[in-house]
């Protein structure tokens, strides 16, 4: 008698962490902005912005970059 082979549940896709850009906006506020503009925030310090972005991306190398110039950040 052959052994029963239970079916496996379908594999769930693993969400890809989003990349963030950290820098200052035109007013000098520290911001962290998701690469597609879907998330982000304004922060008191550069370190706070980096901590937020790192937490959102899982601190994977290359997922958080510091902008060389001003970042456009709009609340909508």
HELIX and SHEET records of a PDB file:
HELIX    1   1 UNK A   46  UNK A   57  1                                  12    
SHEET    1   A 4 UNK A  40  UNK A  43  0                                        
SHEET    2   A 4 UNK A  30  UNK A  34 -1                                        
SHEET    3   A 4 UNK A  20  UNK A  24 -1                                        
SHEET    4   A 4 UNK A  64  UNK A  66  1                                        
END                                                                             
